[in-house]
Amino acid sequence: MTDSPDVGHQPLLIRWHRLIVAAWAVYWVTLTGLLLSPKVPRPPIVISKKGLVVHFTTFAILAYLGALARRSAGETCTRAWALRWWAIFAAFGALTEILQPLSGRHRDIEDFVADALGAGVVLAVVTLRRRGGRGLRSEA
């Protein structure tokens, strides 16, 4: 049985809104734990020389999940929304870098820049695609 007679007519993305938001929250909490956990000795996994690709990618995924959560609520990803969330993601990246010495890690401005760029690129693409008539936009 459905909650409402219109559930079958809603776009699939909107029907999955709660799951998408939960996945975004779990990803964000996991990312926080990984960024602030003490370094443990282990063989290095080299993806890029300084790990900047990893920082860029993790924040790009965080921003994409945020955009997907917004879209699944039936909202558009406007420029104002993207700028506000870019500032939030950049502040989060800065805060994790500032707090890392408390867990025996070192802070690195290049990691912060990669974090901010990863989120910024995704949010810019999502916003530009919305304006071009494709991508994460609502049907209106």
C-alpha positions, 0 to 999 in steps of 0.5 A, a space after each residue: 500500500 502506498 502513502 498517497 495515491 500520487 506516489 506512483 507518479 512521482 519521479 523515482 529520485 523524489 521517492 528515494 529522498 530519505 535514502 539519499 539524505 541518509 546516505 549523504 549524512 552517513 558519508 559526511 560522518 564517515 568522512 569526518 571520522 577518516 579526516 580526524 582519525 589518527 594516522 596508523 602505520 600501514 603500507 601507503 596506497 598511492 593514488 597521487 603523490 600528496 593525496 590531493 586526488 583523494 581529497 578532491 574526489 571525497 569532497 566532490 562526492 560530498 557535494 554531489 550527494 548534497 546536490 542529489 539530496 536537494 534534487 530528490 526533494 524536488 528543489 533546483 540547484 541554484 547558484 545561490 544554493 551552490 555558493 552557500 553549500 560551497 562555503 559550508 563544504 570549504 569551511 568543513 574542509 578548513 575545520 578538519 585541517 585545523 583540527 588534524 594536529 589534535 589527532 597526531 596528523 598534520 594540517 596542509 593548505 594544499 589538502 584544504 584547496 583540493 577539498 574546496 576545489 572538489 566541492 566547487 567543481 561539482 557544484 559549478 557543473 550541477 548549477 551550469 547543467 541546470 541552466 543548460 536544461 540538463 542534469 540535476 534540475 526539477 521539472 517545472 
